[in-house]
Every structure is written in structure tokens, then in C-alpha cells.
Amino acid sequence: MTTHTATALARNLGRLLCAHLALAMAGAATVAWLDADRYRTALYVLWAALPASAALWALARVNEKRHLRRDRDADTARPADWTSVA
């Protein structure tokens, strides 16, 4: 996996997490407003799955940071390649 792929994955999983949270909150508001008890189980499952989405995003973010750190260390590994300060 490249750094670009890791960044794209973390960004897309972050968007998924935001959409998941927005859907859960909208579902909770709808169930409360309409008093629709038949959707309560689906709402509980949606809220229960929220930590999984958060964990996936956190793992992708850690992977992205690892790739960024590896690239930065590779770029600065040889001081002879650095440009001189004018």
C-alpha cells in the first residue's frame, strides 16, 4: 500500500464514519418523533455498529501516519542529499 492509498482509505473511512453517525442520529430522531417502535431494533443495531466504524477509521488513520512517517524518514535519511541553506 502506498501513502496515497493509505490517505485515501483513511479519508473515505472518515466519511463513512460521519455518514454512519448522521444516519444513527437521524434514525433516533425519527423513531422518537414518530414513535415507531418497529424500527427500534434496527436503530439499536445501527448504534451498536458505530464503534466498529470508528475502530476501522482509527486503524486506517494509524496506517496512514505510519506510511507518512516512513516516507518522511526515507526522504531525510541521507544528509548528503539535503540542499544547502543559501
Protein Blocks (a to p, Z undefined) as FASTA:
>chain_A
ZZklmmmmmmmmmmmmmmmmmmmmmmmmmmmmnopaklmmmmmmmmmmmmmmmmmmmmmm
mmmmmmmmmmmmmmmmpmmlpccdZZ
